[in-house]
């Protein structure tokens, strides 16, 4: 963002602190589409010089946007507009599909792909017999190279026999082999990130994240996928349409 592209004038009738006024202006511009995902914001020094405010004021304004999830800090690089996912709760879509529908570039950073024996929890969730073999997938989910979530997926080997064959999208691959899910049950709750999880998500230890558990089913009713997703809450909005009973 060039210095001449940011227009701001303090409102003398506004009793809120100056840094909040600056943060609101930037926030409004982001929501209105003036700035795009992955576009750099000015540095604290550049913003302070541009607006003739202290660096403390500039830093606090950017801090507000970071806390709102609109801006992501990249160590040694700067501050950038963050991607954001708005996910309708009634639609069964993959992470990749959600991002592509919103003009973002989905990606995955694989941490593990293996065939293993299902744990007791996985046997229970998927209705499996003891010692059943499953494909276990661990990966970081990215949007425009920004880490959005850490995800662990487990599928019976009868559904996914070759985890290394998956490309960018698990659901796209399952469709190609005729084993796409028909429906899913999803549970969402908040939790505090452990030190290990926080390191994966690039967030402070103890920060609140969304923990999402999904069990997906084939058309036949057979459970075919258990996925635990740990999502950076700043980047997710879940939308549900509700109607009042007649």
N, C-alpha and C positions, 0 to 999 in steps of 0.2 A: 504494500500500500504506500503510495507516494505521499509526501508531506502535503501536497496541494489537494489531495483527494479527500482529506478529512476536514469537514467544516463543523465548527462547534463554537457556540457562544453561551457563556454562563448566563443563567436566568436569575436575575437579582431577586425575583419574587419567590424563588424556590428555596425553602429553608433547609433542604437536604445538603449534605456536604458536597464539595466540588467534585471529589472523586466519584461519588455516586452519580452525579449528573453526567460526567464523562462516560462512566460505565453504561448508563442507560442509553446514551447516544450511540455508542458502539453496538450495544445489544440490539437496538432498534434497526440499525443499518444491517446487521447480520440477518435478523429475521426478515427484513424486506428484500434480501437477496443482493444487497449492494456489494457485499464481500462474499467470496466463495470458499468452499471447503479447501483447506490446505493453503489458503492465502495467508501470507505473513502480516502480522501487525507490526507497527513501529516499535522499536525498542523503548524501554522506559526513558532513556536519555533523549531519544528523538521525540517521543511524545511530550516530554516535559518542555523541550525547547520549542516545539511547534505550538503548544498551547500556553507557554509562559507560566507554567506551574512547576512546583517542586517535583523532584524525582520520587519523593515519598508519595505525593498525590497520584502521580502517573502509575506507580507500582500498585497502589491500593485499587485504582480503577481496573487494572489488568487482573489483579487478584480476584475481583468480583466476578469477572467473566470466566476465570478458571473455575471458581467455585460453582458457577452456574452450568459448567460443562460446555460452554460455547467456545472456549479457547483451551488449547493444550500447549503446555510448555515442553519444548524439546531441548534437553540439556546441550549447551554449546551451540545451539542453532537459533533459538528465538521462540516467539509466540505465534501460534497458527490457529486459524479457524478450525474447529473440530467437527467431524461428521456427527450426525445424530440420527438415530433410528426411531421412527414412530411405528409401532407394531400393533395392528388391530388384533385383538385377542380372539376374534372369530375365524381368522384365516390360518390355515396350516401352510406356512411357507418356510423355506429354508433361509438361513442367514444370507446366503449369496443372493437369493431372489429379492429379499427385502432391500438390500443395498442397491442392486441393479435397478429396481423400480424407482429409486430415488436419485439415480445418476451417480452413485458412488462406485468405486472399484473394490470388490471384495477380494479377500486374500486369506490364506492360512499359513501359519508357521508350524509345521509338524514337530511334535515333541516325541510321539511314540505311535507306532502302528504294529500291532502284534496279535497273534492268536494265543489265547491263554485260557485257563480254566475259570469259569464264572465264579465270582465270590458268592457268599450266602445271600447278600442283599440283592445281587443281580439275578440269582436264581429265583428269588421271591418275586421281584418286580416283573420279570419276564416270563414267569411260570415255567422255569427250566428244571430239568432233572439234575441231581448232583453229578458233578464232574463233567457237565456239558461244556464244550469248548465255545468260546465267543471271540469275536474280533473286538479289540479295545483300541480306541482312537483317542489320542490326546493332542490338542492343538490350541494355538492362540488364533483367535479370529480377528482379522484386520479389516479396517475400512480406510481406503486411501492411505495405507501404511501406518495407520494409527491403531494400536491395540485396543480392541473393544471388549473382548471376553476371553476367558480361559474355559475350554470345553472338553469334557470327557464323554465319549459316546461308546456304548456297548451294544453289539448286535450279535445274535446267534450265528455261529459259523454256517449254519444252513441257509442263512440270508446273505451273509457276506463272507465268502470263503477266501478272498484275496484282498485284504485291506490296502495293499500297495497299489492296487489298480485304480483307486480313487484319485480323481484329479482335483479341480478347484472346489467341486460341490459334491457332498455325499448324496444328497437327494437326486441330483442329476444323474449320478452313477447308478443309483438304485432304480431310477426310471429306465435307464438303458438296459438293465437286466430283468425288467419286469417285476420288480419288488419294491415299488414306491409305496410309502404309507398312505392309507386312506383317511385316517383320523388320528387324533392324539389328545391325551390329557396332559395339562400343564399346570404345575403349581409354582407360585412365585412368593418368595419371602425375602426379607432383608437379613443380612448377616454382616459381621465385622471381619475384614480380611485378616487372615493370619499373616505372619511375616513371609512365609513361603509363597502364599497366594499373592500378596501385595507386590512381591518382587516380580512375579510373572506379569501382573497387570500394570506395573510402573506407577503404583499409587502408594501412599503412606500406609504402614502397618496399622491396622485398626480401623481403616476407613470403611464406611458402609458400602456394600456392594449388593447387587441383586443375585440371589441364588434361585435358579430356575431348574426344575426337574420336569422332564418331558418323557412320557411313555407313548410310543407310536404303535399303531396296529395296522396290519394288512387288512384288505377287504374281507378276508376270511374270519377276522377277529383275533388272529394270532398276534401276540405282542412281539414286535420285531426290532424295537430300538428303545434303549434307555439312555438319555442324555442329561448330564448335569452341566449347567452353564453358570459361570461366575462372571457377571457382567458389571462393567464400570457404570454405576447408576447415572452418572452425569450424562451419558450418551444415549440413554434409553427412555422413551415414553411409551407406555402401554395404553392403548385406547380401547374402550369398550362402549358399545352403544347399548343403552338400556331403555326399556319401555315399561311404563306403569301398567300393571295388570288391570284389565277391565273389571 
